[in-house]
Amino acid sequence: RSWIGYFLMIDMLIYVNAYVLVPRFLLKGRFLRYLLSSTALILLCIIILGTLQTLFEDTRFESIPPSPSVMWLNIISSTVSCGLLVAASSALVLFKHWISNNQRIDELEAATLQSELKFLKSQINPHFLFNTLNMIGCMAKLEDPATTEKMIYSMSNLFRYNLKTSEQFVALN
């Protein structure tokens, strides 16, 4: 029974830290409140563990008299162990938060790049169309119908390709 209580207390310590204290205090930059709350949680856990040990004494050690130095060593080692568990669970939550933030930043950068590319395409296409139509108009004035017709078909094919393709890079040929 004492082992079950011990593992339940350790689980409670990890989960309360990871799902209550870290999101509520540490991720919001309230470091002093987090430190005080986690210290109170560790002390509560040590008190409950000590109570469980006295309630469900282990029968193997009944012949050994309890000494104050052993008791303090037990309290100190339990406090250090609980502190390390709190630190490890906090580090895991912070690492998970850091990874999700980096993924979100990468997605935003990709979306920004795509919108900038679309904006540049929308600016370039009308300018290119204006210049090409101007040149075709000049060719028509020079009365070169064969070249004018060829330029109109080439321009038509170019714009058809531009509308149908979604490739980011296109070969020059």
Residue pairs with C-beta under 8 A, 6 or more apart in sequence:
1 56
2 52
2 53
2 55
2 56
2 58
5 48
5 49
5 52
5 56
6 49
6 52
9 45
9 48
9 49
9 52
10 45
10 82
10 85
12 45
13 41
13 42
13 45
13 82
13 85
13 86
14 85
14 86
14 89
16 41
17 38
17 41
17 85
17 86
17 89
17 90
18 89
18 90
18 92
18 93
21 34
21 37
21 38
21 41
22 34
22 89
22 90
22 93
22 94
23 93
24 30
25 31
25 33
25 34
25 37
26 34
26 90
26 93
26 94
27 93
27 94
27 97
38 86
38 90
41 86
42 79
42 82
42 83
42 86
45 82
46 75
46 78
46 79
46 82
49 78
50 75
50 78
117 168
125 162
129 159
132 151
132 155
135 151
136 148
136 151
136 152
136 155
139 147
139 148
139 151
140 148
